[in-house]
């Protein structure tokens, strides 16, 4: 895996919330109305996607588009800068987006290192932010513990580590 440039890191920090923005969320809205989830996520659902990083990326975008920021936030690795910012900052950062579409595109590359697996999923995000259209392609890097002794079931679930976007 490569080390992202400073510009990419800044795009990641400032555009990270873009990767799961709201559909029809006005920037002047003071509070967000969350739609109740129609189906509960079970351990079986999580276990199935634990082996498929593309499914995790798709689920992340679906959670954001549904306004389920708690579940989307919980998909981030505890060591990620997004997770360290806290759920309130994560949710507030979504208010600037009036329209959003995120998708996994192309192949996934998986590597292992010291008992940890990393997967890079190609993604594309587009929509409207503060009245301006945007479109970006990049990668979502996920990580999980490899199936090694001492690795808990929870640690074997894919978690988002970073999202790196380039402007088109």
QUICOR-V704732 format. One record per residue. N is the residue number from 1. RES is the residue in one small letter. PHI is phi as a letter, one per 20 degrees, with the letter a starting at -180 (none if undefined). PSI is psi as a letter, one per 20 degrees, with the letter a starting at -180 (NA if undefined). Layout:
BEGIN
N/RES/PHI/PSI + N/RES/PHI/PSI
END
This chain:
BEGIN
1/x/none/q + 2/x/e/r + 3/x/e/p + 4/x/f/q + 5/x/f/r + 6/x/f/g + 7/x/f/g + 8/x/f/h + 9/x/f/g + 10/x/f/g + 11/x/f/g + 12/x/f/g + 13/x/f/g + 14/x/e/h + 15/x/d/i + 16/x/g/g + 17/x/f/h + 18/x/g/h + 19/x/f/j + 20/x/a/l + 21/x/f/a + 22/x/e/q + 23/x/e/p + 24/x/m/l + 25/x/d/o + 26/x/e/q + 27/x/f/h + 28/x/e/i + 29/x/f/p + 30/x/e/h + 31/x/c/r + 32/x/d/q + 33/x/e/p + 34/x/e/p + 35/x/e/p + 36/x/f/q + 37/x/f/p + 38/x/e/h + 39/x/c/p + 40/x/e/q + 41/x/e/p + 42/x/d/r + 43/x/g/h + 44/x/f/g + 45/x/f/g + 46/x/f/g + 47/x/f/h + 48/x/f/g + 49/x/e/i + 50/x/f/h + 51/x/e/j + 52/x/c/n + 53/x/f/h + 54/x/f/g + 55/x/f/h + 56/x/f/g + 57/x/f/g + 58/x/f/g + 59/x/f/h + 60/x/g/g + 61/x/f/h + 62/x/f/g + 63/x/f/g + 64/x/f/g + 65/x/f/h + 66/x/e/i + 67/x/m/j + 68/x/e/m + 69/x/f/h + 70/x/f/g + 71/x/f/g + 72/x/f/g + 73/x/f/g + 74/x/f/i + 75/x/e/i + 76/x/e/q + 77/x/f/q + 78/x/g/h + 79/x/e/i + 80/x/f/q + 81/x/f/h + 82/x/f/g + 83/x/f/h + 84/x/f/h + 85/x/f/h + 86/x/n/q + 87/x/f/h + 88/x/f/g + 89/x/f/g + 90/x/g/g + 91/x/f/g + 92/x/f/h + 93/x/f/i + 94/x/e/i + 95/x/f/i + 96/x/f/i + 97/x/d/p + 98/x/e/h + 99/x/b/q + 100/x/b/q + 101/x/b/p + 102/x/c/q + 103/x/b/q + 104/x/e/p + 105/x/c/p + 106/x/m/a + 107/x/e/r + 108/x/d/p + 109/x/d/p + 110/x/d/p + 111/x/c/q + 112/x/d/q + 113/x/b/p + 114/x/l/l + 115/x/n/j + 116/x/c/p + 117/x/d/p + 118/x/c/p + 119/x/c/p + 120/x/d/o + 121/x/d/p + 122/x/f/p + 123/x/c/r + 124/x/c/p + 125/x/c/q + 126/x/b/r + 127/x/q/b + 128/x/c/p + 129/x/c/p + 130/x/l/l + 131/x/n/i + 132/x/d/p + 133/x/f/q + 134/x/b/q + 135/x/b/p + 136/x/b/q + 137/x/d/q + 138/x/r/b + 139/x/c/q + 140/x/d/p + 141/x/d/p + 142/x/d/q + 143/x/b/q + 144/x/b/r + 145/x/f/p + 146/x/f/r + 147/x/f/m + 148/x/d/q + 149/x/g/p + 150/x/n/i + 151/x/e/p + 152/x/f/r + 153/x/g/g + 154/x/f/h + 155/x/f/i + 156/x/e/i + 157/x/e/p + 158/x/f/p + 159/x/c/q + 160/x/f/p + 161/x/e/g + 162/x/b/q + 163/x/c/p + 164/x/d/p + 165/x/c/q + 166/x/d/q + 167/x/f/q + 168/x/e/NA
END
